[in-house]
Amino acid sequence: MANFALKVIRLGFSALQAVSPRLAGRAAFLMFCRTPSPRPKGTKAKAAHAAGAARLAGAERFVLRLAGGAKAHAYRLNGGAIGRRKRYLVTHGWGSSAEYMADLVSMLSATGAEVIALDFPGHGRAGERFLHMGLAVETIAAAGERFGAFDAAIGHSFGGAALMVSMAGLLPGVAPATGERLVLIGAPSEMAWLFTDFGRMVGLRAAAQAALENEVYRVAGRRLEDFDVGGAASGIGRPVLVIHAEDDKEVSPAHARRYGAAGERVRLFWANGFGHRRIIGAAPVLAAIEAFHEGDRNKEDIPAESIKKDAEIIPFFELPARRAAL
């Protein structure tokens, strides 16, 4: 956010919270939930978006209608075939879309599986400019209702956290996501830090900050602290693969370590050198996801090296020995 614009915003919140901390908190929540423009910015983003759009050009497209009039969008590959096949769900991060997940989607669809890739409200083809965790979890439930049960789900960043919230059944009245396996890529384990950082950025004082966080309960029916899903990974009753890079500057690797400490059914895979965004399509990451879905037949299925010299991959079969060093 430009310095001048931020100064204006801080002045506005300073004046508003002096009059009504509750109104300031509600205004801050609306700003917090405003999503970036879906139009890619910069040469690299435009190239990645165009390449992803080309890969998804042949996919079926669906509109998912949510309560309250919100809409989400879904792509389906390999749909409508006769006979049993795997069905995978793919969710993107904040400010992203299914186009940026196209490498992963293509890899999964190449196995013959039916693949559903979502655009959350406020992202991609879904339209509007508004999203919060409740809407994301409702979108996941709507996808399950429209396409049927999923064998596995893979989510990046915010999309991974939304899958955890969904599978843990945290939202009242919203059906939990299905899936025998779950993959989290660069995903946060809780959300309180985002609200704290945002409140600090716009200059909220204690009362207005509390009002901001109370908005979570108003729209989702759960307190902000209830969305701490770091320990929930052990309680969802299925294997979880957590992929993260220690050089991730958007979501601290501490979140991956929290997931990794949740129990024996959680596997931690370090993909160092790929940051927060390039990790989605990194070759070792795609290979690890494929092996995980195949059931890790033997250790040769797991890539033990990275395509980048400075990257470190911790194979699954080395995890017990390495965990003590983290």
C-alpha positions in Angstrom: 0.0 0.0 0.0 1.4 3.4 -1.0 2.7 5.5 1.9 0.3 8.4 1.1 -2.7 6.2 0.8 -1.8 4.4 4.1 -1.4 7.8 5.9 -4.9 8.8 4.7 -6.4 5.5 5.8 -4.7 5.7 9.2 -6.1 9.3 9.7 -9.5 8.1 8.7 -9.4 5.2 11.2 -8.0 7.5 13.9 -11.0 9.8 13.6 -13.6 7.0 13.2 -12.4 5.0 16.2 -12.4 8.1 18.4 -16.2 8.3 17.7 -17.1 4.6 17.6 -14.6 1.8 18.0 -17.3 -0.6 16.9 -17.8 1.1 13.6 -14.1 1.4 13.1 -13.7 -2.3 13.6 -16.5 -3.1 11.2 -15.0 -0.8 8.5 -11.6 -2.4 9.1 -13.1 -5.8 8.6 -14.6 -4.8 5.3 -11.2 -3.5 4.2 -9.5 -6.7 5.5 -11.8 -8.8 3.3 -11.4 -6.8 0.2 -9.6 -8.9 -2.4 -7.0 -7.7 -4.9 -7.9 -7.1 -8.5 -8.0 -10.4 -10.4 -6.0 -8.8 -13.2 -2.4 -10.0 -13.0 0.3 -7.3 -12.4 3.8 -7.5 -13.8 5.4 -9.4 -16.6 5.9 -12.7 -14.7 2.4 -12.7 -13.2 0.8 -12.0 -16.6 2.9 -14.8 -18.2 2.0 -17.3 -15.5 -1.7 -16.4 -15.7 -1.8 -16.7 -19.5 -0.1 -20.1 -19.4 -2.5 -21.3 -16.7 -5.5 -20.0 -18.6 -4.3 -21.9 -21.7 -4.0 -25.1 -19.7 -7.6 -24.7 -18.3 -9.1 -23.7 -21.6 -10.6 -27.1 -22.2 -12.0 -27.5 -18.7 -15.8 -27.4 -17.9 -16.8 -24.3 -16.0 -19.4 -24.0 -13.2 -20.9 -21.3 -11.1 -21.3 -22.2 -7.4 -24.0 -20.1 -5.6 -23.5 -19.5 -1.9 -25.8 -18.2 0.8 -26.3 -14.5 0.8 -25.8 -14.1 -3.0 -22.1 -14.7 -3.2 -20.7 -16.7 -6.1 -17.7 -18.9 -6.6 -16.4 -20.5 -9.7 -15.1 -24.0 -10.5 -13.2 -25.7 -13.3 -13.6 -29.4 -13.8 -11.2 -31.6 -15.8 -11.9 -35.3 -16.7 -15.5 -35.0 -15.6 -18.5 -37.0 -16.7 -16.6 -40.3 -17.5 -18.3 -43.6 -16.8 -16.7 -45.6 -14.0 -15.0 -44.9 -10.7 -12.0 -42.6 -10.7 -10.3 -40.5 -8.2 -11.7 -37.0 -7.6 -9.4 -34.2 -6.3 -10.2 -30.7 -5.1 -7.7 -27.9 -5.5 -7.9 -24.5 -3.7 -5.8 -21.4 -4.3 -4.4 -18.7 -2.0 -5.4 -15.1 -1.3 -5.1 -12.9 -4.4 -4.6 -16.0 -6.6 -6.9 -18.1 -8.8 -7.1 -21.5 -10.4 -4.9 -20.3 -13.3 -1.9 -20.1 -11.0 -2.6 -23.6 -9.8 -2.5 -25.0 -13.4 0.7 -27.0 -13.1 -0.7 -28.9 -10.1 -4.1 -29.3 -11.8 -2.5 -30.6 -15.0 -0.3 -33.1 -13.1 -3.4 -34.4 -11.2 -5.6 -34.6 -14.3 -2.8 -36.4 -16.2 -3.3 -39.4 -13.9 -6.9 -39.7 -15.2 -8.5 -38.3 -12.0 -11.4 -35.9 -12.1 -10.0 -32.5 -10.8 -12.0 -29.6 -9.5 -10.2 -26.3 -9.2 -11.9 -23.5 -7.4 -12.0 -19.7 -7.7 -13.1 -18.4 -4.3 -15.4 -15.4 -4.2 -13.5 -12.3 -5.1 -11.0 -14.2 -7.2 -10.5 -15.4 -10.7 -13.8 -15.8 -12.6 -15.9 -15.6 -9.5 -16.3 -11.9 -9.6 -16.8 -9.3 -6.8 -14.0 -8.2 -4.5 -14.9 -9.7 -1.1 -13.8 -12.9 0.7 -13.5 -14.2 4.3 -12.8 -17.6 5.7 -16.5 -18.4 6.1 -17.2 -17.8 2.4 -14.2 -20.0 1.5 -15.4 -22.9 3.6 -18.9 -22.5 2.2 -17.4 -22.7 -1.3 -15.7 -26.0 -0.4 -18.9 -27.4 0.9 -20.8 -26.2 -2.3 -18.2 -28.0 -4.4 -18.7 -31.2 -2.5 -22.5 -30.9 -2.9 -22.2 -30.2 -6.7 -19.5 -32.7 -7.6 -19.6 -35.4 -4.9 -17.1 -36.7 -2.3 -13.4 -36.0 -2.9 -10.7 -38.5 -2.5 -8.1 -35.9 -1.6 -7.8 -32.1 -1.4 -4.8 -29.9 -2.1 -4.7 -26.2 -1.0 -2.2 -23.4 -1.2 -1.8 -20.7 1.5 -5.2 -19.3 2.4 -6.8 -22.2 0.4 -5.0 -24.7 2.5 -6.1 -23.1 5.8 -9.7 -23.1 4.4 -9.4 -26.8 3.8 -8.2 -27.4 7.3 -11.1 -25.4 8.8 -13.5 -27.3 6.6 -12.2 -30.8 7.4 -12.1 -30.0 11.1 -15.8 -29.0 10.9 -15.3 -25.7 12.5 -18.1 -23.7 10.9 -21.6 -24.3 12.3 -24.0 -25.6 9.8 -21.5 -26.1 7.0 -20.8 -29.6 5.8 -17.1 -30.6 6.3 -15.0 -31.4 3.3 -14.4 -35.0 2.4 -11.1 -36.6 1.4 -8.9 -39.5 2.4 -5.8 -37.3 2.2 -5.0 -33.6 2.5 -2.1 -31.6 1.2 -1.3 -28.1 2.6 1.2 -26.0 0.6 2.6 -22.9 2.4 -0.6 -22.8 4.5 -1.0 -20.8 7.8 -1.9 -22.7 10.9 -3.9 -19.9 12.5 -5.2 -16.4 11.5 -4.8 -14.2 14.5 -1.4 -12.8 13.3 -3.0 -11.5 10.1 -5.6 -9.5 12.1 -2.9 -8.2 14.4 -0.7 -7.1 11.6 -3.5 -5.5 9.7 -4.8 -3.6 12.8 -1.3 -2.3 13.4 -0.9 -1.3 9.8 -4.1 0.8 9.8 -3.5 2.2 13.3 -6.3 0.5 15.3 -6.3 1.0 19.0 -7.3 -1.8 21.4 -11.1 -1.2 21.4 -11.3 -1.0 17.6 -9.0 -4.0 17.2 -11.3 -6.0 19.5 -14.2 -4.9 17.4 -12.4 -6.0 14.2 -11.8 -9.4 15.6 -15.4 -9.7 16.9 -16.6 -9.3 13.3 -15.2 -12.8 12.7 -17.7 -14.2 15.1 -20.5 -12.2 13.6 -20.0 -13.5 10.1 -18.7 -17.0 10.8 -20.2 -18.0 14.1 -16.7 -18.8 15.6 -14.2 -16.7 17.5 -10.9 -15.8 15.8 -9.0 -18.0 18.2 -11.1 -21.0 17.1 -9.5 -20.9 13.7 -6.2 -22.0 15.2 -6.0 -25.3 13.2 -2.4 -26.1 13.8 -3.2 -28.9 16.2 -6.4 -30.0 14.4 -4.4 -31.8 11.7 -4.1 -34.8 14.0 -7.8 -34.9 14.7 -9.2 -35.0 11.2 -8.5 -38.7 10.9 -6.5 -38.8 7.6 -2.9 -38.4 6.4 -1.8 -34.9 5.9 1.2 -33.7 3.8 2.5 -30.3 4.8 4.8 -28.6 2.2 6.6 -25.4 3.0 9.7 -23.5 2.3 11.9 -22.0 5.0 12.4 -19.0 2.7 8.7 -18.3 2.6 8.4 -14.6 3.4 4.6 -14.5 3.4 3.7 -17.4 5.7 6.3 -18.2 8.3 7.7 -21.8 8.3 6.8 -21.8 12.0 3.3 -22.6 10.8 4.5 -25.8 9.0 6.4 -26.8 12.1 3.2 -26.5 14.2 1.4 -28.7 11.7 4.3 -31.2 11.7 4.2 -31.5 15.5 0.5 -32.3 15.4 0.9 -36.1 15.2 2.2 -39.1 13.3 -0.3 -38.8 10.5 1.2 -35.4 9.5 4.2 -35.5 7.1 6.4 -32.4 6.7 8.1 -31.8 3.4 10.6 -28.9 3.1 10.9 -27.4 -0.3 13.4 -24.7 0.4 14.4 -22.3 -2.3 10.9 -22.0 -3.8 9.4 -19.3 -1.5 5.7 -18.9 -1.2 4.5 -18.8 -4.8 6.9 -20.7 -7.0 6.5 -23.7 -4.7 3.1 -24.4 -6.3 4.5 -25.6 -9.5 8.0 -26.8 -8.4 8.9 -30.2 -9.9 9.9 -31.8 -6.6 6.7 -30.6 -4.9 4.5 -32.0 -7.7 6.4 -35.3 -7.5 6.0 -35.5 -3.7 2.2 -34.8 -4.0 1.9 -37.5 -6.7 3.7 -40.0 -4.5 1.7 -39.1 -1.4 -1.6 -39.7 -3.3 -0.2 -43.1 -4.5 0.4 -44.2 -1.0 4.2 -43.8 -0.8 4.8 -47.3 -2.1 8.5 -47.1 -1.3 11.1 -44.5 -0.6 12.2 -44.4 -4.3 8.9 -42.7 -5.1 9.9 -39.7 -3.0 12.2 -37.1 -4.6 15.3 -36.7 -2.5 16.8 -33.8 -4.3 15.8 -30.4 -5.6 16.1 -28.9 -9.1 17.6 -25.9 -7.3 21.1 -26.2 -5.9 20.3 -24.3 -2.7 17.0 -26.1 -2.1 16.6 -28.8 0.5 14.0 -31.4 0.3 13.4 -33.6 3.4 12.1 -36.9 2.0 9.3 -38.6 4.0 11.5 -41.5 5.0 14.0 -39.2 6.6 11.4 -37.3 8.5 11.7 -39.0 12.0 15.4 -38.4 12.1 15.2 -34.8 10.9 12.3 -33.7 13.0 14.4 -33.6 16.1 16.7 -31.1 14.4 14.0 -28.6 13.6 
